[in-house]
Amino acid sequence: EVQLVASGGGLVQSGGSLRLSCVASGFTFSSYDMSWVRQAPGKGLEWVSTIDSDGDSATYVDSVKGRFTGSRDNLEHEVKLQIHSLTSDDTAVYYCNADSGYTDYWGQGTQVTVSS
């Protein structure tokens, strides 16, 4: 049973911070690149960040660079996204995605709501 359980979302004032977490099970976590993908109300999926399988490299969409920091712990099978300086444009469901290059898995997401 593959699971990607995202947590840490909530209602935050503009300028605030959150730390999202995704805990994985049921597959070889260290073989997968981990990404965060978000979906704002009424919009499509937007890639936010990827951290490679060993945690050596992280990339971000331009709109979050300098505000979002991704990390992973392959012993705990966890990926985190530290978010600062939230704006209303960050309001979305944030999904955790695992991709080996051959197979991929999705979590249920966690809601981030930023009040202006």
C-alpha positions in Angstrom: 0.0 0.0 0.0 1.5 3.2 -1.2 0.8 6.3 1.0 1.9 9.9 0.8 0.4 11.7 3.7 0.7 15.4 3.6 0.1 17.6 6.6 0.9 21.1 8.0 -1.5 23.2 6.0 -3.8 25.6 7.6 -5.1 29.2 7.7 -2.4 31.8 8.0 -2.2 35.5 7.7 -0.4 37.1 4.8 3.3 37.3 5.7 3.2 34.2 7.9 4.9 30.9 7.7 4.1 27.2 7.5 6.0 24.0 7.3 4.4 21.3 5.2 5.3 17.6 5.7 4.8 14.6 3.5 5.5 11.1 5.0 5.8 8.3 2.5 5.4 4.5 2.9 4.9 1.5 0.7 7.7 2.1 -1.8 11.5 2.7 -1.9 11.5 6.3 -0.9 15.2 6.9 -1.6 14.7 5.9 -5.3 12.2 8.8 -5.9 12.5 12.4 -6.6 10.0 14.2 -4.4 7.9 17.2 -5.6 5.3 19.6 -4.3 2.6 20.5 -6.7 -0.2 22.9 -5.8 -3.6 23.7 -7.2 -5.2 27.0 -6.4 -9.0 27.4 -6.5 -10.3 27.2 -10.1 -6.8 26.6 -11.5 -4.8 23.8 -12.8 -1.8 22.0 -11.2 1.3 24.1 -10.7 4.7 22.6 -10.0 6.3 24.2 -7.0 9.4 22.4 -6.0 11.4 19.2 -6.5 14.2 17.7 -4.4 16.1 14.8 -5.9 16.3 11.3 -4.5 19.4 11.8 -2.4 18.6 15.4 -1.4 21.5 16.9 -3.2 19.6 19.3 -5.4 16.3 21.3 -4.9 14.6 23.4 -7.5 11.7 25.8 -7.3 9.2 27.7 -9.4 10.3 31.3 -9.8 7.4 32.7 -7.7 8.5 30.9 -4.6 12.3 31.2 -4.8 13.7 32.7 -1.6 10.5 31.9 0.3 10.2 28.1 0.1 12.8 25.7 1.2 12.5 21.9 0.6 14.3 19.2 2.4 14.1 15.4 2.8 15.0 12.8 5.3 15.4 9.4 3.7 15.6 7.6 7.0 12.3 9.0 8.1 10.8 8.8 4.6 9.8 12.4 4.9 9.9 15.5 2.7 9.3 19.0 4.1 8.6 22.4 2.6 9.4 25.4 4.8 7.3 28.3 3.6 7.9 32.0 4.6 6.3 35.3 3.6 3.0 33.7 2.5 0.7 35.7 0.2 -2.8 35.1 -1.0 -1.3 33.7 -4.3 0.0 30.8 -2.3 -3.5 29.7 -1.3 -3.9 26.2 -2.8 -4.0 22.5 -2.0 -0.4 21.3 -1.9 0.1 17.8 -3.1 3.1 15.6 -2.5 4.4 13.6 -5.6 7.0 10.9 -5.8 8.6 10.1 -9.2 11.2 7.5 -9.9 11.3 8.3 -13.6 9.2 5.2 -14.3 6.5 5.2 -11.7 4.9 8.0 -9.8 2.6 8.4 -6.8 0.4 11.2 -5.4 -0.8 12.1 -2.0 -4.1 13.5 -0.9 -2.8 17.0 -0.4 -3.0 19.6 2.4 -4.8 22.9 2.2 -3.0 26.2 2.6 -5.2 29.2 3.0 -3.6 32.7 3.3 -5.8 35.6 4.5 -5.0 38.9 3.0 
